[in-house]
Amino acid sequence: EVNYEAKITKAKSWVNIWNRRDLTLMGKVTIIKSLIFAQFSYLASPLINPSVTLLKKIDTMTYNFLWGCKRDKIKREVVKRNTSCGGLGLFEFSEFIISLKLTLIKKILDPKFRHNWKNVLLSQLKFPNEPEISIENALAHPRYVIVSDVLKC
């Protein structure tokens, strides 16, 4: 929670900067996706999901920015639709976190992807007394935060 609070403060500063400009809805959605949600990218991938209260706090900040601290003018379910379906293409913060974790799992399971962090993570996933257990089985083990968070949805 403490990690997220520092990032929320930073995101609020971005909101305050961009609130001074007269942006279109699509401009605001772009700011939300590229600046506000990006503040949490490196934090959200490896850590457990934030509490529901924290998720609501981030979503409230997002929609307050979108509508200028006024009541929603379009239903949120419509706002979340793809632009080709008449929406704004905005997604909830919890969906953003799940997508980050799924991308991480995809990289872990890809034999062509090579990086030092992958080797560290894989060494932590292996069971020391059972080397024949595959990485896929280890990832499915409920004690691993990344996977358990993804499986909750």
URQUIDA-V902244 format. One record per residue. N is the residue number from 1. PSI is psi in whole degrees, 0 to 359 (* if undefined). Layout:
{{N,PSI} {N,PSI}}
//
This chain:
{{1,319} {2,320} {3,317} {4,325} {5,320} {6,321} {7,326} {8,319} {9,316} {10,317} {11,321} {12,325} {13,323} {14,318} {15,315} {16,321} {17,312} {18,343} {19,336} {20,344} {21,152} {22,86} {23,151} {24,170} {25,318} {26,326} {27,318} {28,321} {29,320} {30,317} {31,317} {32,311} {33,317} {34,334} {35,311} {36,306} {37,329} {38,335} {39,335} {40,359} {41,303} {42,336} {43,318} {44,331} {45,303} {46,343} {47,162} {48,156} {49,144} {50,165} {51,162} {52,321} {53,316} {54,320} {55,317} {56,322} {57,317} {58,317} {59,321} {60,315} {61,319} {62,309} {63,329} {64,320} {65,316} {66,317} {67,11} {68,39} {69,22} {70,174} {71,146} {72,134} {73,339} {74,140} {75,144} {76,327} {77,329} {78,318} {79,323} {80,346} {81,155} {82,153} {83,330} {84,345} {85,18} {86,7} {87,191} {88,354} {89,21} {90,142} {91,161} {92,157} {93,323} {94,324} {95,324} {96,315} {97,315} {98,319} {99,323} {100,317} {101,323} {102,322} {103,320} {104,316} {105,319} {106,318} {107,323} {108,320} {109,349} {110,113} {111,340} {112,338} {113,125} {114,129} {115,153} {116,321} {117,329} {118,318} {119,319} {120,313} {121,317} {122,323} {123,329} {124,334} {125,337} {126,141} {127,125} {128,328} {129,354} {130,73} {131,343} {132,350} {133,131} {134,161} {135,322} {136,318} {137,321} {138,320} {139,329} {140,352} {141,133} {142,343} {143,350} {144,117} {145,314} {146,311} {147,319} {148,325} {149,320} {150,320} {151,341} {152,337} {153,*}}
//
